[in-house]
Amino acid sequence: MKALFRLLRLLALPVVAVLPQAATAQSAPVPAFDFEGVAAIARERAARPHRPDAAPLPPELGALDYDAYRDIRFRPDRALWREAQLPFETQFFHRGLYQREQVRVHELHEGQARPVPYASGDYDFGRNALQPQSWADLGHAGLRIHYPLNTPQYKDELVVFLGASYFRALGQGQQYGLSARGLAIDTVGGSGEEFPRFTDFWLQRPAPDARQVTLYALLESPRATGAYRFDIVPGEQTVTRVQARIFLRAPVARLGIAPLTSMFLSGENQPRPGDFRPEVHDSDGLMVAAGNGEWLWRPLQNPRRTSVNSFAVQQLRGFGLMQRDRAFASYEDTEARYERRPSAWVRPLSDWGPGRVELLQLATPDETHDNIAAYWVPDRVPAPGEPLDLAYEIAWQGDAQQQPPGSRVVQSRRGVGYTRLTPLELSAQVQYVLDFEGPALAALPPGAPVRAVASADDNGRVLEAIAYPHPAGQRWRLTLRVQRLDPSRPVELRAFLQHDTHILSETWSNIILPE
C-alpha cells in the first residue's frame, strides 16, 4: 500500500512515430508535443470503446510473492538523466505481483519524444531465479523522480507514480504517507468503483539549472479518458501543479476530482486498546475552506461500518487531508515516524463551481490499509464527450502547513474524567474536549469573554458547551457534552469559538457514529 531508467539514445523521430502503439492506431497525428497533444489523444479515445491493455506479463513475474517482488530493485546508476548530471533523475518500478499492467514512458527533449523502453539490465533481481532475457519489452509499472531535496549530496525521492492513477510526493524532511489520484469514479454509489489508470507518461528533460520538473500523462478507464500535465516544484513544501482535461465515455454517478487517499487507525479522539502507540494515522483530519469564508475541521475516525459524509459549498477555496499533529510523543513509533507524514492541501486554480467535498471512511483492522478518501464532487458532471478542464495544485506540507486565518483545533479528545453520572446516563452521553489555538485567540485582551457556540442535528441535544482559557498558554479549551437520542443513528455536531460578534476559530465538525 505504502509505497522504485535508463536513457536509451535513439534517433530523433516525429512525435507521432513514438506515441504508444494504441495511440497511433486510434489518434490523428499531433503536430507538436504539448498538453494539447495529449488532450487530442484523450478526446479521440473517448469516442471509442475502451480497450484493456493487452501486454502480457510473464507467468513467473505474476507468481512472485510480496517479498520476492520487493527484491527486484532498479539500479540507481541507470537512472534517466544520471549521465547528464541533471538536477532531477528518474527511476522505474518493475512489473509483477500487484503492478501487472504496462505503463509506457517517453522522454521529451528538443521538441521530440523518444521512447524509454524496458531493459532488464536496469534491474537487480536479488535472490529471484528469473530469466529476463526471454522477456519482450515489458514496459514499466511506474516511475519515481529524485531530487536533492534535503541535502545537495543526495537525490531523495521526490514523487512517485505507481498503480492506477496514484501518485505521492514529499517536501523537505517528510516521509511518505497519504497519496493523491488523478481521478475517482463512483467511489461510492453507482455500480461499483472504477479505477482509471495512467497508461502513458512523457517526461520533459529538465534544464541543467531546473528547479521544477514537468511530465504529461494519459489516463484511461472504461468510462473516462484524460490528459494531465504535472509541474512539480520541490521545496520545504513540494507543490504539484495539475492541469487536466477529462472526457467521459459513458455517464458516471460520481466524479471525484483531486482525490486523496490516507490511513487512520487510531487517534486522540479514538484510542486503540492494547496498542502502546497513542495514535496511528497518516492524516488526522479533513480541512475544507469555502468561498464564504468558513473553514471546517472534521477529525477522522476508524468506523465500524462504512461512513460517507459530504460538505457542500458554492465555491471551493481548498480542501485537504491534514496531519496536524507533528509531535513524536503523539505516536511513539520509531519506525513509521507518523509525525513526518505530509499533509496534502488541494487549492483550485480555476473556478470549479458548486459542489461538495466528500469524505469516505472505511473500517480497517490495522495500519496496512488505506481507509480514508476525500475528493471534490461537482454538482454538474459533463456529458460523454464534453471536456472538463481543471487546474489545481497540491501542496505536500510538513510542519508549516495551511491553517485557517483565525484559530484552529489542535486537539480533539473524546471521554470523561471523574463524573457522578450513572452508567446508564454515560451510555447516552458523549463528551468532547477541544483545544483551540491561533492568532485570533492570541490577540484577545486579558479577560475577554469567549463563547462556545455548539449545535447538534435532530438526533442529538447539546447539554453543555463551555469555553475557558487553557492553563498551558495561548489556547482555549471547549468542553462539549451531548446526549444521543437514538444510538443506532449518527449525530452531526458543530462547534466554534466566538467573541462578541466575531468568530474566532474554524468550525469543528464532527460525527458521533452509530453504535
KOLRORO-37152 format. One line per field, with one value per residue (C-alpha): residue number from 1; x negated, y negated, z negated. Coordinates in steps of 0.02 Angstrom, whole numbers, plus 50000, padded with zeros to 5 digits. Layout:
BEGIN
num: [NUM, ...]
u: [X, ...]
v: [Y, ...]
w: [Z, ...]
//
This chain:
BEGIN
num: [1, 2, 3, 4, 5, 6, 7, 8, 9, 10, 11, 12, 13, 14, 15, 16, 17, 18, 19, 20, 21, 22, 23, 24, 25, 26, 27, 28, 29, 30, 31, 32, 33, 34, 35, 36, 37, 38, 39, 40, 41, 42, 43, 44, 45, 46, 47, 48, 49, 50, 51, 52, 53, 54, 55, 56, 57, 58, 59, 60, 61, 62, 63, 64, 65, 66, 67, 68, 69, 70, 71, 72, 73, 74, 75, 76, 77, 78, 79, 80, 81, 82, 83, 84, 85, 86, 87, 88, 89, 90, 91, 92, 93, 94, 95, 96, 97, 98, 99, 100, 101, 102, 103, 104, 105, 106, 107, 108, 109, 110, 111, 112, 113, 114, 115, 116, 117, 118, 119, 120, 121, 122, 123, 124, 125, 126, 127, 128, 129, 130, 131, 132, 133, 134, 135, 136, 137, 138, 139, 140, 141, 142, 143, 144, 145, 146, 147, 148, 149, 150, 151, 152, 153, 154, 155, 156, 157, 158, 159, 160, 161, 162, 163, 164, 165, 166, 167, 168, 169, 170, 171, 172, 173, 174, 175, 176, 177, 178, 179, 180, 181, 182, 183, 184, 185, 186, 187, 188, 189, 190, 191, 192, 193, 194, 195, 196, 197, 198, 199, 200, 201, 202, 203, 204, 205, 206, 207, 208, 209, 210, 211, 212, 213, 214, 215, 216, 217, 218, 219, 220, 221, 222, 223, 224, 225, 226, 227, 228, 229, 230, 231, 232, 233, 234, 235, 236, 237, 238, 239, 240, 241, 242, 243, 244, 245, 246, 247, 248, 249, 250, 251, 252, 253, 254, 255, 256, 257, 258, 259, 260, 261, 262, 263, 264, 265, 266, 267, 268, 269, 270, 271, 272, 273, 274, 275, 276, 277, 278, 279, 280, 281, 282, 283, 284, 285, 286, 287, 288, 289, 290, 291, 292, 293, 294, 295, 296, 297, 298, 299, 300, 301, 302, 303, 304, 305, 306, 307, 308, 309, 310, 311, 312, 313, 314, 315, 316, 317, 318, 319, 320, 321, 322, 323, 324, 325, 326, 327, 328, 329, 330, 331, 332, 333, 334, 335, 336, 337, 338, 339, 340, 341, 342, 343, 344, 345, 346, 347, 348, 349, 350, 351, 352, 353, 354, 355, 356, 357, 358, 359, 360, 361, 362, 363, 364, 365, 366, 367, 368, 369, 370, 371, 372, 373, 374, 375, 376, 377, 378, 379, 380, 381, 382, 383, 384, 385, 386, 387, 388, 389, 390, 391, 392, 393, 394, 395, 396, 397, 398, 399, 400, 401, 402, 403, 404, 405, 406, 407, 408, 409, 410, 411, 412, 413, 414, 415, 416, 417, 418, 419, 420, 421, 422, 423, 424, 425, 426, 427, 428, 429, 430, 431, 432, 433, 434, 435, 436, 437, 438, 439, 440, 441, 442, 443, 444, 445, 446, 447, 448, 449, 450, 451, 452, 453, 454, 455, 456, 457, 458, 459, 460, 461, 462, 463, 464, 465, 466, 467, 468, 469, 470, 471, 472, 473, 474, 475, 476, 477, 478, 479, 480, 481, 482, 483, 484, 485, 486, 487, 488, 489, 490, 491, 492, 493, 494, 495, 496, 497, 498, 499, 500, 501, 502, 503, 504, 505, 506, 507, 508, 509, 510, 511, 512, 513, 514, 515]
u: [50000, 49869, 49772, 49443, 49219, 49105, 49085, 49086, 49016, 49118, 49128, 49247, 49417, 49579, 49693, 49825, 49697, 49661, 49831, 49892, 49948, 50130, 50125, 50052, 50187, 50327, 50265, 50232, 50053, 50005, 49902, 49811, 49799, 49882, 50034, 50150, 50067, 50107, 50283, 50308, 50267, 50384, 50526, 50502, 50500, 50654, 50753, 50709, 50741, 50612, 50479, 50391, 50203, 50152, 49967, 49943, 49849, 49729, 49804, 49650, 49671, 49855, 49814, 49695, 49747, 49728, 49550, 49488, 49563, 49485, 49316, 49319, 49234, 49193, 49006, 48981, 48832, 48952, 49069, 49131, 49031, 48896, 48765, 48805, 48790, 48955, 49039, 49179, 49164, 49296, 49304, 49432, 49532, 49537, 49698, 49756, 49872, 49998, 49917, 49962, 50012, 49892, 49850, 49765, 49639, 49560, 49433, 49465, 49309, 49287, 49466, 49451, 49525, 49412, 49473, 49386, 49407, 49389, 49215, 49186, 49007, 49077, 49133, 49055, 49166, 49094, 49119, 49251, 49208, 49283, 49240, 49268, 49178, 49332, 49448, 49502, 49513, 49621, 49639, 49639, 49752, 49722, 49587, 49510, 49418, 49269, 49202, 49079, 49224, 49140, 48954, 48852, 48754, 48900, 49050, 49201, 49363, 49472, 49626, 49689, 49818, 49865, 50027, 50185, 50178, 50097, 49954, 49875, 49739, 49628, 49569, 49412, 49397, 49555, 49588, 49715, 49892, 50052, 50072, 50165, 50251, 50285, 50472, 50600, 50758, 50905, 50804, 50973, 51139, 51158, 51120, 50952, 50791, 50689, 50503, 50436, 50250, 50108, 50058, 49929, 49805, 49700, 49557, 49489, 49299, 49253, 49127, 48961, 49022, 49203, 49297, 49453, 49491, 49635, 49721, 49878, 49991, 50133, 50272, 50385, 50532, 50689, 50790, 50660, 50502, 50397, 50244, 50136, 49989, 49892, 49770, 49679, 49587, 49483, 49454, 49500, 49674, 49667, 49804, 49883, 49974, 50101, 50184, 50313, 50441, 50561, 50681, 50815, 50855, 51014, 51113, 51050, 51141, 51000, 50845, 50711, 50592, 50418, 50446, 50337, 50314, 50248, 50249, 50324, 50317, 50324, 50302, 50331, 50517, 50518, 50378, 50343, 50343, 50187, 50079, 49930, 49936, 50052, 50101, 50080, 50126, 50060, 50190, 50292, 50424, 50509, 50500, 50614, 50609, 50768, 50787, 50898, 50751, 50797, 50662, 50713, 50613, 50677, 50574, 50552, 50615, 50597, 50781, 50858, 50957, 50927, 50961, 50989, 51010, 51024, 50983, 51075, 51000, 51046, 50864, 50715, 50558, 50470, 50478, 50353, 50316, 50202, 50078, 50087, 50008, 49819, 49754, 49660, 49735, 49907, 49857, 49702, 49666, 49479, 49504, 49662, 49625, 49802, 49756, 49661, 49807, 49860, 50024, 50097, 50186, 50282, 50311, 50414, 50329, 50491, 50674, 50743, 50920, 51038, 51018, 50962, 50811, 50849, 50764, 50764, 50709, 50691, 50658, 50479, 50405, 50227, 50117, 50077, 50238, 50286, 50462, 50490, 50532, 50580, 50619, 50720, 50886, 50951, 51138, 51132, 51050, 51003, 51095, 50998, 50875, 50887, 50719, 50698, 50549, 50470, 50322, 50266, 50115, 50074, 49955, 49868, 49843, 49747, 49729, 49777, 49948, 50108, 50206, 50368, 50342, 50418, 50386, 50384, 50420, 50257, 50332, 50497, 50523, 50674, 50712, 50745, 50644, 50718, 50908, 51061, 51159, 51231, 51178, 51347, 51325, 51147, 51204, 51322, 51199, 51038, 50911, 50777, 50634, 50569, 50416, 50406, 50251, 50209, 50184, 50365, 50357, 50181, 50235, 50375, 50352, 50345, 50517, 50601, 50761, 50757, 50915, 50930, 51058, 51114, 51257, 51318, 51436, 51607, 51530, 51430, 51454, 51315, 51313, 51159, 51039, 50915, 50754, 50613, 50429, 50305, 50176, 50037, 50034, 50121, 50252, 50435, 50524, 50702, 50793, 50945, 51069, 51203, 51348, 51383, 51568, 51557, 51391, 51421, 51413, 51268, 51262, 51187, 51103, 51033, 50937, 50833, 50773, 50844, 50802, 50944, 50997, 50827, 50797, 50625, 50600, 50634, 50788, 50759, 50875, 50889, 50998, 51044, 51054, 51194, 51162]
v: [50000, 49876, 49874, 49895, 49787, 49789, 49664, 49755, 49639, 49651, 49550, 49402, 49455, 49360, 49364, 49468, 49604, 49634, 49617, 49779, 49912, 49899, 49711, 49717, 49838, 49728, 49549, 49420, 49352, 49224, 49083, 49028, 49108, 49015, 49033, 49007, 49155, 49272, 49199, 49239, 49421, 49424, 49347, 49472, 49620, 49561, 49577, 49762, 49912, 49943, 50071, 50150, 50159, 50320, 50325, 50498, 50521, 50670, 50802, 50807, 50622, 50643, 50784, 50683, 50656, 50490, 50517, 50585, 50439, 50313, 50396, 50326, 50156, 50027, 49990, 49806, 49790, 49824, 49680, 49570, 49406, 49476, 49472, 49292, 49243, 49151, 49094, 49223, 49410, 49541, 49724, 49858, 49992, 50169, 50255, 50401, 50452, 50309, 50199, 50307, 50179, 50095, 49910, 49833, 49694, 49567, 49429, 49258, 49167, 49029, 49049, 49237, 49383, 49535, 49698, 49760, 49949, 50082, 50157, 50299, 50239, 50088, 50200, 50301, 50455, 50501, 50682, 50715, 50852, 50768, 50774, 50593, 50622, 50718, 50571, 50444, 50258, 50264, 50079, 50012, 50022, 49842, 49715, 49608, 49443, 49398, 49227, 49163, 49114, 49122, 49110, 49066, 49228, 49348, 49357, 49404, 49474, 49327, 49401, 49575, 49625, 49808, 49904, 49846, 49655, 49645, 49526, 49452, 49325, 49264, 49097, 49072, 49185, 49282, 49468, 49547, 49556, 49512, 49520, 49425, 49492, 49423, 49460, 49558, 49631, 49695, 49715, 49729, 49752, 49810, 49988, 50000, 49901, 49886, 49852, 49753, 49775, 49679, 49784, 49667, 49538, 49408, 49337, 49166, 49170, 49036, 48897, 48906, 48771, 48830, 48804, 48896, 49049, 49073, 49230, 49268, 49418, 49504, 49575, 49719, 49816, 49899, 49739, 49599, 49534, 49387, 49281, 49220, 49103, 49107, 48968, 49023, 48891, 48963, 48871, 48860, 48895, 48978, 48914, 49018, 48907, 49004, 48961, 49090, 49114, 49258, 49340, 49466, 49613, 49651, 49573, 49591, 49570, 49478, 49395, 49372, 49227, 49216, 49370, 49401, 49569, 49595, 49703, 49677, 49819, 49729, 49557, 49445, 49449, 49638, 49727, 49909, 50025, 50131, 50025, 49942, 49804, 49660, 49627, 49716, 49618, 49536, 49399, 49341, 49231, 49159, 48970, 48875, 48690, 48620, 48465, 48384, 48378, 48528, 48656, 48831, 48961, 49141, 49261, 49430, 49592, 49779, 49827, 49996, 49978, 49875, 49691, 49562, 49376, 49226, 49042, 48935, 48767, 48646, 48604, 48706, 48619, 48780, 48946, 49069, 49220, 49149, 49220, 49079, 49170, 49159, 49217, 49382, 49408, 49418, 49578, 49652, 49754, 49756, 49845, 49771, 49591, 49534, 49358, 49340, 49387, 49244, 49154, 49129, 48964, 48950, 48774, 48744, 48631, 48609, 48594, 48768, 48706, 48775, 48950, 49042, 49116, 49298, 49396, 49586, 49680, 49870, 49989, 50053, 50182, 50114, 49980, 50077, 50022, 49851, 49824, 49638, 49547, 49366, 49283, 49145, 49192, 49059, 49032, 49043, 49193, 49166, 49264, 49400, 49319, 49148, 49088, 49048, 48932, 48920, 48831, 48853, 48877, 48998, 48935, 49076, 48990, 49032, 48927, 48768, 48802, 48720, 48650, 48555, 48368, 48363, 48512, 48699, 48858, 48932, 49069, 49162, 49289, 49394, 49456, 49403, 49385, 49406, 49398, 49430, 49491, 49665, 49798, 49778, 49590, 49611, 49730, 49596, 49453, 49412, 49282, 49198, 49089, 48974, 48862, 48711, 48609, 48469, 48283, 48233, 48305, 48243, 48064, 48060, 47940, 48017, 48060, 48052, 48155, 48304, 48402, 48582, 48600, 48780, 48867, 49043, 49116, 49187, 49344, 49250, 49125, 49011, 49023, 48917, 48810, 48703, 48614, 48564, 48515, 48658, 48652, 48706, 48541, 48452, 48586, 48600, 48760, 48804, 48941, 49010, 49134, 49208, 49327, 49454, 49484, 49640, 49735, 49828, 49665, 49543, 49371, 49223, 49090, 48916, 48803, 48644, 48501, 48326, 48157, 48031, 48045, 48105, 48288, 48332, 48508, 48633, 48741, 48908, 49026, 49200, 49352, 49473, 49636, 49762, 49894]
w: [50000, 49946, 50074, 50369, 50814, 50910, 51054, 51222, 51355, 51514, 51672, 51661, 51729, 51759, 51608, 51694, 51731, 51548, 51467, 51385, 51507, 51455, 51475, 51651, 51702, 51637, 51650, 51784, 51799, 51668, 51747, 51589, 51420, 51276, 51164, 51313, 51399, 51254, 51244, 51430, 51394, 51244, 51346, 51488, 51370, 51276, 51439, 51449, 51336, 51202, 51248, 51097, 51103, 51188, 51143, 51064, 50900, 50894, 50779, 50668, 50629, 50590, 50470, 50360, 50181, 50089, 50027, 50194, 50290, 50170, 50203, 50380, 50369, 50500, 50515, 50469, 50588, 50733, 50689, 50830, 50833, 50716, 50855, 50897, 50713, 50716, 50554, 50574, 50607, 50644, 50596, 50638, 50550, 50620, 50665, 50558, 50415, 50393, 50527, 50677, 50809, 50928, 50920, 51072, 51045, 51162, 51140, 51216, 51275, 51404, 51466, 51493, 51396, 51378, 51302, 51145, 51163, 51030, 51009, 50888, 50860, 50770, 50626, 50487, 50468, 50299, 50248, 50382, 50508, 50661, 50847, 50904, 51069, 51128, 51098, 51227, 51191, 51035, 51018, 50840, 50690, 50636, 50602, 50468, 50485, 50375, 50324, 50191, 50078, 49908, 49948, 50105, 50086, 50112, 50228, 50122, 50188, 50234, 50316, 50361, 50491, 50462, 50478, 50568, 50560, 50388, 50350, 50196, 50161, 50021, 49954, 49852, 49700, 49741, 49754, 49871, 49805, 49898, 50087, 50222, 50377, 50549, 50544, 50444, 50521, 50419, 50260, 50177, 50266, 50444, 50496, 50408, 50404, 50564, 50553, 50702, 50730, 50809, 50959, 51037, 50974, 51064, 50959, 51004, 50997, 50868, 50899, 50805, 50684, 50674, 50511, 50568, 50671, 50793, 50854, 50953, 50929, 51021, 50914, 50966, 50895, 50963, 50940, 50949, 51030, 50979, 51017, 50872, 50851, 50688, 50642, 50484, 50383, 50240, 50078, 49895, 49958, 50129, 50243, 50382, 50506, 50609, 50774, 50829, 50966, 50939, 51063, 51013, 51125, 51028, 50885, 50707, 50543, 50453, 50522, 50389, 50427, 50348, 50240, 50087, 50000, 49825, 49668, 49497, 49371, 49204, 49129, 48979, 49019, 49039, 48942, 48980, 48828, 48814, 48932, 48847, 48976, 48928, 49110, 49277, 49433, 49591, 49576, 49427, 49508, 49660, 49682, 49801, 49847, 49925, 50030, 49898, 49777, 49669, 49626, 49570, 49475, 49472, 49362, 49446, 49372, 49398, 49408, 49375, 49536, 49693, 49666, 49805, 49769, 49883, 49859, 49987, 50040, 50178, 50210, 50152, 50093, 50042, 49953, 49885, 49779, 49648, 49523, 49396, 49251, 49283, 49112, 49098, 48925, 49003, 49095, 49010, 49167, 49205, 49373, 49450, 49393, 49418, 49362, 49527, 49639, 49755, 49763, 49937, 49969, 50133, 50199, 50357, 50484, 50580, 50533, 50501, 50473, 50340, 50271, 50116, 50032, 49997, 49857, 49860, 49704, 49703, 49560, 49551, 49431, 49445, 49521, 49681, 49765, 49831, 49765, 49795, 49957, 49990, 50157, 50239, 50321, 50442, 50447, 50636, 50720, 50903, 51035, 51127, 51248, 51166, 51099, 50915, 50889, 50717, 50641, 50461, 50352, 50213, 50080, 49984, 49817, 49659, 49502, 49595, 49667, 49720, 49573, 49555, 49530, 49356, 49243, 49268, 49171, 49107, 49000, 49007, 48868, 48825, 48649, 48471, 48313, 48141, 48152, 48044, 48195, 48185, 48313, 48399, 48412, 48475, 48613, 48680, 48669, 48760, 48705, 48810, 48751, 48888, 48884, 49000, 49042, 49164, 49194, 49161, 48985, 48952, 48993, 48865, 48719, 48544, 48479, 48649, 48649, 48767, 48801, 48857, 48996, 49021, 49108, 49147, 49276, 49233, 49156, 49025, 48887, 48826, 48636, 48604, 48705, 48610, 48661, 48544, 48556, 48565, 48425, 48544, 48637, 48779, 48803, 48761, 48714, 48760, 48666, 48756, 48685, 48799, 48773, 48910, 48934, 49044, 49025, 49189, 49288, 49311, 49232, 49325, 49216, 49247, 49129, 49138, 49028, 49035, 48955, 48964, 49147, 49208, 49249, 49180, 49247, 49383, 49362, 49280, 49375, 49302, 49314, 49175, 49268, 49232, 49100]
//
